[in-house]
Amino acid sequence: MPLTGKLLEVSRIQCPICKKDYGKHSKKQNLKCLYTSNWNLRDLIKHYNELETKNKDLSKQLGLDTEEKDGKKE
């Protein structure tokens, strides 16, 4: 039975990782694409957290330690 309606529309959307239509993914390839995208997101979050800690350390060194909590400066 061919796809119709929203299923057909979703199957024509391309995967941002491998550039294949979602409907043409095998189950194994779909898992690889999901894992790759999650891995990239995990790396991005890790890098962001590292930069945030470096920023806090540098702010403390320069005497700019003004973190706001609940709208009040500490």
CHARMM-style PDB file with segment names, atoms N, HN, CA, C and O in Angstrom:
ATOM      1  N   MET     1       0.853  -1.171   0.000  1.00  0.00      PROA
ATOM      2  CA  MET     1       0.000   0.000   0.000  1.00  0.00      PROA
ATOM      3  C   MET     1       0.904   1.241   0.000  1.00  0.00      PROA
ATOM      4  O   MET     1       1.765   1.372   0.870  1.00  0.00      PROA
ATOM      5  N   PRO     2       0.721   2.134  -0.947  1.00  0.00      PROA
ATOM      6  CA  PRO     2       1.565   3.338  -1.012  1.00  0.00      PROA
ATOM      7  C   PRO     2       1.235   4.327   0.107  1.00  0.00      PROA
ATOM      8  O   PRO     2       0.129   4.340   0.646  1.00  0.00      PROA
ATOM      9  N   LEU     3       2.216   5.141   0.431  1.00  0.00      PROA
ATOM     10  HN  LEU     3       3.115   5.130  -0.007  1.00  0.00      PROA
ATOM     11  CA  LEU     3       2.034   6.156   1.465  1.00  0.00      PROA
ATOM     12  C   LEU     3       1.162   7.288   0.944  1.00  0.00      PROA
ATOM     13  O   LEU     3       1.234   7.654  -0.229  1.00  0.00      PROA
ATOM     14  N   THR     4       0.339   7.836   1.828  1.00  0.00      PROA
ATOM     15  HN  THR     4       0.281   7.538   2.781  1.00  0.00      PROA
ATOM     16  CA  THR     4      -0.521   8.955   1.453  1.00  0.00      PROA
ATOM     17  C   THR     4      -0.525   9.991   2.560  1.00  0.00      PROA
ATOM     18  O   THR     4      -0.151   9.703   3.697  1.00  0.00      PROA
ATOM     19  N   GLY     5      -0.945  11.182   2.226  1.00  0.00      PROA
ATOM     20  HN  GLY     5      -1.249  11.416   1.302  1.00  0.00      PROA
ATOM     21  CA  GLY     5      -1.129  12.243   3.213  1.00  0.00      PROA
ATOM     22  C   GLY     5       0.145  12.643   3.931  1.00  0.00      PROA
ATOM     23  O   GLY     5       1.185  12.856   3.308  1.00  0.00      PROA
ATOM     24  N   LYS     6       0.051  12.742   5.254  1.00  0.00      PROA
ATOM     25  HN  LYS     6      -0.794  12.570   5.760  1.00  0.00      PROA
ATOM     26  CA  LYS     6       1.181  13.196   6.074  1.00  0.00      PROA
ATOM     27  C   LYS     6       2.346  12.216   6.026  1.00  0.00      PROA
ATOM     28  O   LYS     6       3.502  12.636   6.059  1.00  0.00      PROA
ATOM     29  N   LEU     7       2.061  10.910   5.947  1.00  0.00      PROA
ATOM     30  HN  LEU     7       1.122  10.569   5.920  1.00  0.00      PROA
ATOM     31  CA  LEU     7       3.143   9.928   5.868  1.00  0.00      PROA
ATOM     32  C   LEU     7       3.980  10.141   4.614  1.00  0.00      PROA
ATOM     33  O   LEU     7       5.205  10.023   4.658  1.00  0.00      PROA
ATOM     34  N   LEU     8       3.338  10.448   3.510  1.00  0.00      PROA
ATOM     35  HN  LEU     8       2.343  10.544   3.474  1.00  0.00      PROA
ATOM     36  CA  LEU     8       4.055  10.715   2.272  1.00  0.00      PROA
ATOM     37  C   LEU     8       4.884  11.987   2.404  1.00  0.00      PROA
ATOM     38  O   LEU     8       6.022  12.046   1.940  1.00  0.00      PROA
ATOM     39  N   GLU     9       4.310  12.999   3.037  1.00  0.00      PROA
ATOM     40  HN  GLU     9       3.385  12.952   3.414  1.00  0.00      PROA
ATOM     41  CA  GLU     9       5.010  14.270   3.236  1.00  0.00      PROA
ATOM     42  C   GLU     9       6.249  14.079   4.118  1.00  0.00      PROA
ATOM     43  O   GLU     9       7.314  14.619   3.820  1.00  0.00      PROA
ATOM     44  N   VAL    10       6.106  13.315   5.193  1.00  0.00      PROA
ATOM     45  HN  VAL    10       5.240  12.876   5.435  1.00  0.00      PROA
ATOM     46  CA  VAL    10       7.232  13.065   6.095  1.00  0.00      PROA
ATOM     47  C   VAL    10       8.302  12.231   5.400  1.00  0.00      PROA
ATOM     48  O   VAL    10       9.494  12.452   5.615  1.00  0.00      PROA
ATOM     49  N   SER    11       7.889  11.276   4.570  1.00  0.00      PROA
ATOM     50  HN  SER    11       6.921  11.097   4.396  1.00  0.00      PROA
ATOM     51  CA  SER    11       8.863  10.411   3.905  1.00  0.00      PROA
ATOM     52  C   SER    11       9.703  11.171   2.884  1.00  0.00      PROA
ATOM     53  O   SER    11      10.776  10.700   2.507  1.00  0.00      PROA
ATOM     54  N   ARG    12       9.248  12.322   2.432  1.00  0.00      PROA
ATOM     55  HN  ARG    12       8.376  12.705   2.739  1.00  0.00      PROA
ATOM     56  CA  ARG    12      10.000  13.116   1.460  1.00  0.00      PROA
ATOM     57  C   ARG    12      10.973  14.086   2.121  1.00  0.00      PROA
ATOM     58  O   ARG    12      11.802  14.687   1.437  1.00  0.00      PROA
ATOM     59  N   ILE    13      10.885  14.249   3.439  1.00  0.00      PROA
ATOM     60  HN  ILE    13      10.211  13.761   3.995  1.00  0.00      PROA
ATOM     61  CA  ILE    13      11.803  15.138   4.152  1.00  0.00      PROA
ATOM     62  C   ILE    13      13.167  14.469   4.201  1.00  0.00      PROA
ATOM     63  O   ILE    13      13.262  13.267   4.452  1.00  0.00      PROA
ATOM     64  N   GLN    14      14.223  15.238   3.964  1.00  0.00      PROA
ATOM     65  HN  GLN    14      14.145  16.214   3.760  1.00  0.00      PROA
ATOM     66  CA  GLN    14      15.562  14.668   3.935  1.00  0.00      PROA
ATOM     67  C   GLN    14      16.205  14.662   5.312  1.00  0.00      PROA
ATOM     68  O   GLN    14      16.000  15.563   6.126  1.00  0.00      PROA
ATOM     69  N   CYS    15      16.980  13.629   5.541  1.00  0.00      PROA
ATOM     70  HN  CYS    15      17.146  12.898   4.879  1.00  0.00      PROA
ATOM     71  CA  CYS    15      17.754  13.506   6.770  1.00  0.00      PROA
ATOM     72  C   CYS    15      18.895  14.517   6.711  1.00  0.00      PROA
ATOM     73  O   CYS    15      19.592  14.584   5.699  1.00  0.00      PROA
ATOM     74  N   PRO    16      19.109  15.305   7.764  1.00  0.00      PROA
ATOM     75  CA  PRO    16      20.185  16.292   7.734  1.00  0.00      PROA
ATOM     76  C   PRO    16      21.583  15.680   7.786  1.00  0.00      PROA
ATOM     77  O   PRO    16      22.561  16.352   7.460  1.00  0.00      PROA
ATOM     78  N   ILE    17      21.691  14.420   8.189  1.00  0.00      PROA
ATOM     79  HN  ILE    17      20.897  13.873   8.455  1.00  0.00      PROA
ATOM     80  CA  ILE    17      22.992  13.766   8.311  1.00  0.00      PROA
ATOM     81  C   ILE    17      23.436  13.164   6.983  1.00  0.00      PROA
ATOM     82  O   ILE    17      24.508  13.497   6.478  1.00  0.00      PROA
ATOM     83  N   CYS    18      22.615  12.274   6.410  1.00  0.00      PROA
ATOM     84  HN  CYS    18      21.744  12.004   6.820  1.00  0.00      PROA
ATOM     85  CA  CYS    18      23.031  11.556   5.202  1.00  0.00      PROA
ATOM     86  C   CYS    18      22.357  12.064   3.932  1.00  0.00      PROA
ATOM     87  O   CYS    18      22.670  11.587   2.841  1.00  0.00      PROA
ATOM     88  N   LYS    19      21.445  13.015   4.048  1.00  0.00      PROA
ATOM     89  HN  LYS    19      21.191  13.403   4.934  1.00  0.00      PROA
ATOM     90  CA  LYS    19      20.746  13.638   2.912  1.00  0.00      PROA
ATOM     91  C   LYS    19      19.864  12.667   2.131  1.00  0.00      PROA
ATOM     92  O   LYS    19      19.547  12.923   0.970  1.00  0.00      PROA
ATOM     93  N   LYS    20      19.463  11.551   2.754  1.00  0.00      PROA
ATOM     94  HN  LYS    20      19.721  11.342   3.697  1.00  0.00      PROA
ATOM     95  CA  LYS    20      18.513  10.638   2.123  1.00  0.00      PROA
ATOM     96  C   LYS    20      17.112  11.001   2.599  1.00  0.00      PROA
ATOM     97  O   LYS    20      16.937  11.608   3.656  1.00  0.00      PROA
ATOM     98  N   ASP    21      16.112  10.617   1.796  1.00  0.00      PROA
ATOM     99  HN  ASP    21      16.254  10.124   0.938  1.00  0.00      PROA
ATOM    100  CA  ASP    21      14.734  10.782   2.252  1.00  0.00      PROA
ATOM    101  C   ASP    21      14.514   9.871   3.447  1.00  0.00      PROA
ATOM    102  O   ASP    21      15.032   8.755   3.482  1.00  0.00      PROA
ATOM    103  N   TYR    22      13.743  10.340   4.435  1.00  0.00      PROA
ATOM    104  HN  TYR    22      13.322  11.247   4.407  1.00  0.00      PROA
ATOM    105  CA  TYR    22      13.476   9.520   5.611  1.00  0.00      PROA
ATOM    106  C   TYR    22      12.796   8.206   5.235  1.00  0.00      PROA
ATOM    107  O   TYR    22      13.030   7.186   5.883  1.00  0.00      PROA
ATOM    108  N   GLY    23      11.974   8.215   4.214  1.00  0.00      PROA
ATOM    109  HN  GLY    23      11.784   9.044   3.688  1.00  0.00      PROA
ATOM    110  CA  GLY    23      11.305   6.995   3.782  1.00  0.00      PROA
ATOM    111  C   GLY    23      12.248   5.976   3.178  1.00  0.00      PROA
ATOM    112  O   GLY    23      11.899   4.798   3.107  1.00  0.00      PROA
ATOM    113  N   LYS    24      13.433   6.384   2.738  1.00  0.00      PROA
ATOM    114  HN  LYS    24      13.717   7.341   2.796  1.00  0.00      PROA
ATOM    115  CA  LYS    24      14.400   5.485   2.109  1.00  0.00      PROA
ATOM    116  C   LYS    24      15.439   4.965   3.099  1.00  0.00      PROA
ATOM    117  O   LYS    24      16.288   4.154   2.727  1.00  0.00      PROA
ATOM    118  N   HSD    25      15.390   5.411   4.341  1.00  0.00      PROA
ATOM    119  HN  HSD    25      14.701   6.070   4.644  1.00  0.00      PROA
ATOM    120  CA  HSD    25      16.304   4.923   5.366  1.00  0.00      PROA
ATOM    121  C   HSD    25      16.028   3.455   5.673  1.00  0.00      PROA
ATOM    122  O   HSD    25      14.877   3.029   5.760  1.00  0.00      PROA
ATOM    123  N   SER    26      17.103   2.694   5.836  1.00  0.00      PROA
ATOM    124  HN  SER    26      18.038   3.040   5.765  1.00  0.00      PROA
ATOM    125  CA  SER    26      16.919   1.380   6.443  1.00  0.00      PROA
ATOM    126  C   SER    26      16.904   1.599   7.953  1.00  0.00      PROA
ATOM    127  O   SER    26      17.290   2.669   8.423  1.00  0.00      PROA
ATOM    128  N   LYS    27      16.468   0.613   8.707  1.00  0.00      PROA
ATOM    129  HN  LYS    27      16.154  -0.256   8.325  1.00  0.00      PROA
ATOM    130  CA  LYS    27      16.429   0.772  10.160  1.00  0.00      PROA
ATOM    131  C   LYS    27      17.833   1.006  10.706  1.00  0.00      PROA
ATOM    132  O   LYS    27      18.035   1.827  11.600  1.00  0.00      PROA
ATOM    133  N   LYS    28      18.801   0.271  10.156  1.00  0.00      PROA
ATOM    134  HN  LYS    28      18.637  -0.396   9.429  1.00  0.00      PROA
ATOM    135  CA  LYS    28      20.183   0.397  10.622  1.00  0.00      PROA
ATOM    136  C   LYS    28      20.723   1.797  10.316  1.00  0.00      PROA
ATOM    137  O   LYS    28      21.358   2.414  11.171  1.00  0.00      PROA
ATOM    138  N   GLN    29      20.477   2.295   9.116  1.00  0.00      PROA
ATOM    139  HN  GLN    29      19.960   1.793   8.422  1.00  0.00      PROA
ATOM    140  CA  GLN    29      20.958   3.627   8.742  1.00  0.00      PROA
ATOM    141  C   GLN    29      20.275   4.706   9.573  1.00  0.00      PROA
ATOM    142  O   GLN    29      20.909   5.694   9.944  1.00  0.00      PROA
ATOM    143  N   ASN    30      19.004   4.532   9.865  1.00  0.00      PROA
ATOM    144  HN  ASN    30      18.489   3.730   9.563  1.00  0.00      PROA
ATOM    145  CA  ASN    30      18.281   5.498  10.680  1.00  0.00      PROA
ATOM    146  C   ASN    30      18.905   5.585  12.067  1.00  0.00      PROA
ATOM    147  O   ASN    30      19.070   6.683  12.599  1.00  0.00      PROA
ATOM    148  N   LEU    31      19.253   4.448  12.660  1.00  0.00      PROA
ATOM    149  HN  LEU    31      19.119   3.556  12.229  1.00  0.00      PROA
ATOM    150  CA  LEU    31      19.898   4.438  13.975  1.00  0.00      PROA
ATOM    151  C   LEU    31      21.267   5.102  13.916  1.00  0.00      PROA
ATOM    152  O   LEU    31      21.646   5.821  14.840  1.00  0.00      PROA
ATOM    153  N   LYS    32      22.016   4.868  12.833  1.00  0.00      PROA
ATOM    154  HN  LYS    32      21.707   4.284  12.082  1.00  0.00      PROA
ATOM    155  CA  LYS    32      23.331   5.508  12.683  1.00  0.00      PROA
ATOM    156  C   LYS    32      23.184   7.023  12.618  1.00  0.00      PROA
ATOM    157  O   LYS    32      23.956   7.753  13.240  1.00  0.00      PROA
ATOM    158  N   CYS    33      22.200   7.490  11.871  1.00  0.00      PROA
ATOM    159  HN  CYS    33      21.572   6.897  11.367  1.00  0.00      PROA
ATOM    160  CA  CYS    33      21.993   8.935  11.748  1.00  0.00      PROA
ATOM    161  C   CYS    33      21.580   9.544  13.083  1.00  0.00      PROA
ATOM    162  O   CYS    33      22.057  10.616  13.454  1.00  0.00      PROA
ATOM    163  N   LEU    34      20.689   8.857  13.805  1.00  0.00      PROA
ATOM    164  HN  LEU    34      20.301   7.986  13.503  1.00  0.00      PROA
ATOM    165  CA  LEU    34      20.274   9.363  15.112  1.00  0.00      PROA
ATOM    166  C   LEU    34      21.444   9.388  16.080  1.00  0.00      PROA
ATOM    167  O   LEU    34      21.601  10.350  16.832  1.00  0.00      PROA
ATOM    168  N   TYR    35      22.274   8.343  16.073  1.00  0.00      PROA
ATOM    169  HN  TYR    35      22.147   7.562  15.462  1.00  0.00      PROA
ATOM    170  CA  TYR    35      23.426   8.280  16.966  1.00  0.00      PROA
ATOM    171  C   TYR    35      24.409   9.395  16.632  1.00  0.00      PROA
ATOM    172  O   TYR    35      24.944  10.048  17.527  1.00  0.00      PROA
ATOM    173  N   THR    36      24.646   9.610  15.335  1.00  0.00      PROA
ATOM    174  HN  THR    36      24.211   9.079  14.607  1.00  0.00      PROA
ATOM    175  CA  THR    36      25.577  10.652  14.911  1.00  0.00      PROA
ATOM    176  C   THR    36      25.081  12.025  15.334  1.00  0.00      PROA
ATOM    177  O   THR    36      25.863  12.840  15.823  1.00  0.00      PROA
ATOM    178  N   SER    37      23.800  12.290  15.155  1.00  0.00      PROA
ATOM    179  HN  SER    37      23.165  11.628  14.758  1.00  0.00      PROA
ATOM    180  CA  SER    37      23.279  13.603  15.530  1.00  0.00      PROA
ATOM    181  C   SER    37      23.322  13.788  17.040  1.00  0.00      PROA
ATOM    182  O   SER    37      23.612  14.886  17.513  1.00  0.00      PROA
ATOM    183  N   ASN    38      23.039  12.732  17.810  1.00  0.00      PROA
ATOM    184  HN  ASN    38      22.804  11.840  17.426  1.00  0.00      PROA
ATOM    185  CA  ASN    38      23.129  12.828  19.268  1.00  0.00      PROA
ATOM    186  C   ASN    38      24.571  13.025  19.700  1.00  0.00      PROA
ATOM    187  O   ASN    38      24.834  13.772  20.642  1.00  0.00      PROA
ATOM    188  N   TRP    39      25.504  12.373  19.032  1.00  0.00      PROA
ATOM    189  HN  TRP    39      25.290  11.766  18.267  1.00  0.00      PROA
ATOM    190  CA  TRP    39      26.917  12.510  19.370  1.00  0.00      PROA
ATOM    191  C   TRP    39      27.367  13.947  19.133  1.00  0.00      PROA
ATOM    192  O   TRP    39      28.068  14.524  19.964  1.00  0.00      PROA
ATOM    193  N   ASN    40      26.969  14.526  18.004  1.00  0.00      PROA
ATOM    194  HN  ASN    40      26.400  14.057  17.328  1.00  0.00      PROA
ATOM    195  CA  ASN    40      27.339  15.910  17.716  1.00  0.00      PROA
ATOM    196  C   ASN    40      26.740  16.862  18.745  1.00  0.00      PROA
ATOM    197  O   ASN    40      27.397  17.813  19.167  1.00  0.00      PROA
ATOM    198  N   LEU    41      25.509  16.615  19.148  1.00  0.00      PROA
ATOM    199  HN  LEU    41      24.975  15.842  18.806  1.00  0.00      PROA
ATOM    200  CA  LEU    41      24.856  17.448  20.148  1.00  0.00      PROA
ATOM    201  C   LEU    41      25.564  17.316  21.491  1.00  0.00      PROA
ATOM    202  O   LEU    41      25.739  18.306  22.202  1.00  0.00      PROA
ATOM    203  N   ARG    42      25.974  16.094  21.843  1.00  0.00      PROA
ATOM    204  HN  ARG    42      25.832  15.289  21.266  1.00  0.00      PROA
ATOM    205  CA  ARG    42      26.681  15.863  23.096  1.00  0.00      PROA
ATOM    206  C   ARG    42      28.011  16.613  23.100  1.00  0.00      PROA
ATOM    207  O   ARG    42      28.379  17.226  24.102  1.00  0.00      PROA
ATOM    208  N   ASP    43      28.733  16.562  21.975  1.00  0.00      PROA
ATOM    209  HN  ASP    43      28.434  16.063  21.161  1.00  0.00      PROA
ATOM    210  CA  ASP    43      30.000  17.294  21.875  1.00  0.00      PROA
ATOM    211  C   ASP    43      29.784  18.793  21.998  1.00  0.00      PROA
ATOM    212  O   ASP    43      30.569  19.490  22.641  1.00  0.00      PROA
ATOM    213  N   LEU    44      28.726  19.284  21.383  1.00  0.00      PROA
ATOM    214  HN  LEU    44      28.088  18.719  20.861  1.00  0.00      PROA
ATOM    215  CA  LEU    44      28.417  20.710  21.440  1.00  0.00      PROA
ATOM    216  C   LEU    44      28.114  21.151  22.870  1.00  0.00      PROA
ATOM    217  O   LEU    44      28.591  22.196  23.312  1.00  0.00      PROA
ATOM    218  N   ILE    45      27.325  20.360  23.591  1.00  0.00      PROA
ATOM    219  HN  ILE    45      26.937  19.511  23.231  1.00  0.00      PROA
ATOM    220  CA  ILE    45      26.997  20.684  24.982  1.00  0.00      PROA
ATOM    221  C   ILE    45      28.245  20.642  25.849  1.00  0.00      PROA
ATOM    222  O   ILE    45      28.435  21.499  26.712  1.00  0.00      PROA
ATOM    223  N   LYS    46      29.095  19.649  25.621  1.00  0.00      PROA
ATOM    224  HN  LYS    46      28.940  18.953  24.919  1.00  0.00      PROA
ATOM    225  CA  LYS    46      30.340  19.525  26.387  1.00  0.00      PROA
ATOM    226  C   LYS    46      31.233  20.742  26.149  1.00  0.00      PROA
ATOM    227  O   LYS    46      31.784  21.304  27.095  1.00  0.00      PROA
ATOM    228  N   HSD    47      31.374  21.143  24.898  1.00  0.00      PROA
ATOM    229  HN  HSD    47      30.927  20.686  24.129  1.00  0.00      PROA
ATOM    230  CA  HSD    47      32.205  22.303  24.558  1.00  0.00      PROA
ATOM    231  C   HSD    47      31.623  23.582  25.160  1.00  0.00      PROA
ATOM    232  O   HSD    47      32.369  24.430  25.650  1.00  0.00      PROA
ATOM    233  N   TYR    48      30.307  23.724  25.128  1.00  0.00      PROA
ATOM    234  HN  TYR    48      29.701  23.035  24.730  1.00  0.00      PROA
ATOM    235  CA  TYR    48      29.643  24.889  25.708  1.00  0.00      PROA
ATOM    236  C   TYR    48      29.920  24.971  27.209  1.00  0.00      PROA
ATOM    237  O   TYR    48      30.234  26.039  27.733  1.00  0.00      PROA
ATOM    238  N   ASN    49      29.801  23.835  27.892  1.00  0.00      PROA
ATOM    239  HN  ASN    49      29.546  22.967  27.467  1.00  0.00      PROA
ATOM    240  CA  ASN    49      30.051  23.816  29.337  1.00  0.00      PROA
ATOM    241  C   ASN    49      31.504  24.161  29.662  1.00  0.00      PROA
ATOM    242  O   ASN    49      31.770  24.856  30.642  1.00  0.00      PROA
ATOM    243  N   GLU    50      32.445  23.681  28.843  1.00  0.00      PROA
ATOM    244  HN  GLU    50      32.229  23.117  28.046  1.00  0.00      PROA
ATOM    245  CA  GLU    50      33.854  24.019  29.050  1.00  0.00      PROA
ATOM    246  C   GLU    50      34.075  25.523  28.891  1.00  0.00      PROA
ATOM    247  O   GLU    50      34.772  26.139  29.698  1.00  0.00      PROA
ATOM    248  N   LEU    51      33.486  26.109  27.859  1.00  0.00      PROA
ATOM    249  HN  LEU    51      32.920  25.609  27.203  1.00  0.00      PROA
ATOM    250  CA  LEU    51      33.633  27.550  27.647  1.00  0.00      PROA
ATOM    251  C   LEU    51      32.997  28.348  28.779  1.00  0.00      PROA
ATOM    252  O   LEU    51      33.517  29.389  29.180  1.00  0.00      PROA
ATOM    253  N   GLU    52      31.874  27.859  29.288  1.00  0.00      PROA
ATOM    254  HN  GLU    52      31.452  27.013  28.962  1.00  0.00      PROA
ATOM    255  CA  GLU    52      31.199  28.546  30.386  1.00  0.00      PROA
ATOM    256  C   GLU    52      32.060  28.535  31.652  1.00  0.00      PROA
ATOM    257  O   GLU    52      32.140  29.545  32.351  1.00  0.00      PROA
ATOM    258  N   THR    53      32.704  27.405  31.951  1.00  0.00      PROA
ATOM    259  HN  THR    53      32.639  26.585  31.383  1.00  0.00      PROA
ATOM    260  CA  THR    53      33.569  27.351  33.138  1.00  0.00      PROA
ATOM    261  C   THR    53      34.799  28.231  32.957  1.00  0.00      PROA
ATOM    262  O   THR    53      35.233  28.890  33.902  1.00  0.00      PROA
ATOM    263  N   LYS    54      35.366  28.250  31.753  1.00  0.00      PROA
ATOM    264  HN  LYS    54      35.014  27.715  30.985  1.00  0.00      PROA
ATOM    265  CA  LYS    54      36.511  29.133  31.493  1.00  0.00      PROA
ATOM    266  C   LYS    54      36.112  30.597  31.660  1.00  0.00      PROA
ATOM    267  O   LYS    54      36.878  31.398  32.195  1.00  0.00      PROA
ATOM    268  N   ASN    55      34.915  30.938  31.202  1.00  0.00      PROA
ATOM    269  HN  ASN    55      34.292  30.287  30.768  1.00  0.00      PROA
ATOM    270  CA  ASN    55      34.417  32.308  31.329  1.00  0.00      PROA
ATOM    271  C   ASN    55      34.255  32.688  32.798  1.00  0.00      PROA
ATOM    272  O   ASN    55      34.614  33.798  33.191  1.00  0.00      PROA
ATOM    273  N   LYS    56      33.721  31.782  33.610  1.00  0.00      PROA
ATOM    274  HN  LYS    56      33.429  30.881  33.291  1.00  0.00      PROA
ATOM    275  CA  LYS    56      33.560  32.057  35.039  1.00  0.00      PROA
ATOM    276  C   LYS    56      34.913  32.248  35.717  1.00  0.00      PROA
ATOM    277  O   LYS    56      35.084  33.156  36.530  1.00  0.00      PROA
ATOM    278  N   ASP    57      35.881  31.380  35.376  1.00  0.00      PROA
ATOM    279  HN  ASP    57      35.741  30.642  34.716  1.00  0.00      PROA
ATOM    280  CA  ASP    57      37.216  31.499  35.966  1.00  0.00      PROA
ATOM    281  C   ASP    57      37.865  32.825  35.590  1.00  0.00      PROA
ATOM    282  O   ASP    57      38.463  33.490  36.436  1.00  0.00      PROA
ATOM    283  N   LEU    58      37.748  33.205  34.333  1.00  0.00      PROA
ATOM    284  HN  LEU    58      37.262  32.665  33.646  1.00  0.00      PROA
ATOM    285  CA  LEU    58      38.330  34.462  33.872  1.00  0.00      PROA
ATOM    286  C   LEU    58      37.643  35.653  34.529  1.00  0.00      PROA
ATOM    287  O   LEU    58      38.299  36.635  34.877  1.00  0.00      PROA
ATOM    288  N   SER    59      36.328  35.571  34.700  1.00  0.00      PROA
ATOM    289  HN  SER    59      35.795  34.773  34.417  1.00  0.00      PROA
ATOM    290  CA  SER    59      35.593  36.651  35.366  1.00  0.00      PROA
ATOM    291  C   SER    59      36.051  36.813  36.811  1.00  0.00      PROA
ATOM    292  O   SER    59      36.178  37.934  37.302  1.00  0.00      PROA
ATOM    293  N   LYS    60      36.299  35.698  37.492  1.00  0.00      PROA
ATOM    294  HN  LYS    60      36.195  34.787  37.093  1.00  0.00      PROA
ATOM    295  CA  LYS    60      36.782  35.758  38.872  1.00  0.00      PROA
ATOM    296  C   LYS    60      38.167  36.392  38.933  1.00  0.00      PROA
ATOM    297  O   LYS    60      38.450  37.188  39.827  1.00  0.00      PROA
ATOM    298  N   GLN    61      39.023  36.040  37.986  1.00  0.00      PROA
ATOM    299  HN  GLN    61      38.792  35.393  37.260  1.00  0.00      PROA
ATOM    300  CA  GLN    61      40.382  36.588  37.958  1.00  0.00      PROA
ATOM    301  C   GLN    61      40.368  38.090  37.712  1.00  0.00      PROA
ATOM    302  O   GLN    61      41.181  38.822  38.275  1.00  0.00      PROA
ATOM    303  N   LEU    62      39.457  38.546  36.881  1.00  0.00      PROA
ATOM    304  HN  LEU    62      38.796  37.951  36.423  1.00  0.00      PROA
ATOM    305  CA  LEU    62      39.395  39.966  36.545  1.00  0.00      PROA
ATOM    306  C   LEU    62      38.538  40.765  37.522  1.00  0.00      PROA
ATOM    307  O   LEU    62      38.450  41.987  37.406  1.00  0.00      PROA
ATOM    308  N   GLY    63      37.913  40.100  38.472  1.00  0.00      PROA
ATOM    309  HN  GLY    63      37.985  39.107  38.566  1.00  0.00      PROA
ATOM    310  CA  GLY    63      37.082  40.791  39.450  1.00  0.00      PROA
ATOM    311  C   GLY    63      35.715  41.160  38.919  1.00  0.00      PROA
ATOM    312  O   GLY    63      35.081  42.088  39.421  1.00  0.00      PROA
ATOM    313  N   LEU    64      35.261  40.452  37.922  1.00  0.00      PROA
ATOM    314  HN  LEU    64      35.776  39.698  37.514  1.00  0.00      PROA
ATOM    315  CA  LEU    64      33.947  40.724  37.327  1.00  0.00      PROA
ATOM    316  C   LEU    64      32.936  39.673  37.756  1.00  0.00      PROA
ATOM    317  O   LEU    64      32.007  39.366  37.008  1.00  0.00      PROA
ATOM    318  N   ASP    65      33.102  39.126  38.934  1.00  0.00      PROA
ATOM    319  HN  ASP    65      33.856  39.376  39.541  1.00  0.00      PROA
ATOM    320  CA  ASP    65      32.249  38.046  39.416  1.00  0.00      PROA
ATOM    321  C   ASP    65      30.905  38.600  39.867  1.00  0.00      PROA
ATOM    322  O   ASP    65      30.701  38.861  41.053  1.00  0.00      PROA
ATOM    323  N   THR    66      29.994  38.778  38.922  1.00  0.00      PROA
ATOM    324  HN  THR    66      30.160  38.566  37.959  1.00  0.00      PROA
ATOM    325  CA  THR    66      28.656  39.304  39.238  1.00  0.00      PROA
ATOM    326  C   THR    66      27.613  38.352  38.678  1.00  0.00      PROA
ATOM    327  O   THR    66      26.972  38.646  37.669  1.00  0.00      PROA
ATOM    328  N   GLU    67      27.447  37.214  39.331  1.00  0.00      PROA
ATOM    329  HN  GLU    67      27.969  36.975  40.150  1.00  0.00      PROA
ATOM    330  CA  GLU    67      26.427  36.266  38.905  1.00  0.00      PROA
ATOM    331  C   GLU    67      25.087  36.710  39.452  1.00  0.00      PROA
ATOM    332  O   GLU    67      24.986  37.145  40.599  1.00  0.00      PROA
ATOM    333  N   GLU    68      24.065  36.600  38.632  1.00  0.00      PROA
ATOM    334  HN  GLU    68      24.147  36.247  37.700  1.00  0.00      PROA
ATOM    335  CA  GLU    68      22.725  36.997  39.059  1.00  0.00      PROA
ATOM    336  C   GLU    68      21.910  35.753  39.378  1.00  0.00      PROA
ATOM    337  O   GLU    68      21.865  34.800  38.601  1.00  0.00      PROA
ATOM    338  N   LYS    69      21.267  35.785  40.539  1.00  0.00      PROA
ATOM    339  HN  LYS    69      21.304  36.559  41.171  1.00  0.00      PROA
ATOM    340  CA  LYS    69      20.345  34.719  40.911  1.00  0.00      PROA
ATOM    341  C   LYS    69      19.048  35.368  41.359  1.00  0.00      PROA
ATOM    342  O   LYS    69      19.040  36.202  42.264  1.00  0.00      PROA
ATOM    343  N   ASP    70      17.970  34.986  40.729  1.00  0.00      PROA
ATOM    344  HN  ASP    70      17.976  34.308  39.994  1.00  0.00      PROA
ATOM    345  CA  ASP    70      16.644  35.528  41.039  1.00  0.00      PROA
ATOM    346  C   ASP    70      16.613  37.048  40.921  1.00  0.00      PROA
ATOM    347  O   ASP    70      15.916  37.718  41.683  1.00  0.00      PROA
ATOM    348  N   GLY    71      17.356  37.585  39.979  1.00  0.00      PROA
ATOM    349  HN  GLY    71      17.922  37.041  39.359  1.00  0.00      PROA
ATOM    350  CA  GLY    71      17.332  39.028  39.743  1.00  0.00      PROA
ATOM    351  C   GLY    71      18.185  39.831  40.696  1.00  0.00      PROA
ATOM    352  O   GLY    71      18.180  41.060  40.622  1.00  0.00      PROA
ATOM    353  N   LYS    72      18.924  39.184  41.598  1.00  0.00      PROA
ATOM    354  HN  LYS    72      18.928  38.186  41.658  1.00  0.00      PROA
ATOM    355  CA  LYS    72      19.772  39.904  42.553  1.00  0.00      PROA
ATOM    356  C   LYS    72      21.230  39.586  42.277  1.00  0.00      PROA
ATOM    357  O   LYS    72      21.588  38.433  42.039  1.00  0.00      PROA
ATOM    358  N   LYS    73      22.061  40.600  42.310  1.00  0.00      PROA
ATOM    359  HN  LYS    73      21.771  41.537  42.504  1.00  0.00      PROA
ATOM    360  CA  LYS    73      23.488  40.392  42.131  1.00  0.00      PROA
ATOM    361  C   LYS    73      24.099  39.950  43.446  1.00  0.00      PROA
ATOM    362  O   LYS    73      23.739  40.442  44.515  1.00  0.00      PROA
ATOM    363  N   GLU    74      25.036  39.006  43.347  1.00  0.00      PROA
ATOM    364  HN  GLU    74      25.328  38.606  42.478  1.00  0.00      PROA
ATOM    365  CA  GLU    74      25.718  38.534  44.556  1.00  0.00      PROA
ATOM    366  C   GLU    74      27.085  39.161  44.670  1.00  0.00      PROA
ATOM    367  OT1 GLU    74      27.813  38.887  45.624  1.00  0.00      PROA
TER     368      GLU     74
END
